[in-house]
Amino acid sequence: MGLWDKLRGKAETAGEDEAWRTTERDMMGLRDFQEGRYSCFEGETTLWGEPYIQVSVEVPKTDMKEGMARHLDAVNEKLAWIDTHKDAVFRALLKEALPYAQDEDLGPVSKDDFLESLGLMDVTLQAEYGYRGEIHLQCEPEYFGDHGLSVMVTPRS
């Protein structure tokens, strides 16, 4: 039984107050993806409580004919990990990006202001590399001169 099956089982047996926490991000199905322009499949999902987050799954060209079905379980597993590990992503950003964050008027940005400013833009998963993920975020207000932030999530070997 996979992680997602365990979460779904918890949701089915949980009381109504608890159920929303474990089912907030539903698994993506085949109908949620469309063929993209460059050897990828694209769709939208809810992550970190934010709806309409773009998901792109880059696959080898040979897999385009087979479709998304072969990749669906792995993609949902990775998205579930990203959804439940927001704190790990934010810790990495605090360590690597916060020192470079600058408010145009006030100078260095506080930890709290930085965390409040972060918004998830999209996620790209690369099937060829064990579904390595790249999470793209943007700050509002802008602290990086109109540049976004990327966090790489690599599978453990």
GIDA-V604164 format. One record per pair of residues at least 12 apart in sequence whose C-alpha atoms are under 6 Angstrom apart, sorted by the first residue. I is the first residue (numbers start at 1). GAP is how many residues later the second one is. Records with the same first field share a line. If there is no record, write none. Layout:
BEGIN
I: GAP / GAP
END
This chain:
BEGIN
25: 21
27: 49
39: 20 / 22
40: 17 / 18 / 19
41: 15 / 16
42: 13 / 14
43: 12
47: 36
48: 35
53: 69
54: 68
55: 67 / 68 / 69
56: 68
57: 67 / 68 / 69
58: 68
59: 68
101: 42 / 43
102: 41
103: 40
117: 22 / 23
118: 20 / 21
119: 18 / 19
120: 17
121: 15 / 16
122: 14
123: 12
132: 21 / 22 / 23
133: 19 / 20
134: 17 / 18
135: 15 / 16
136: 13 / 14
137: 12
END
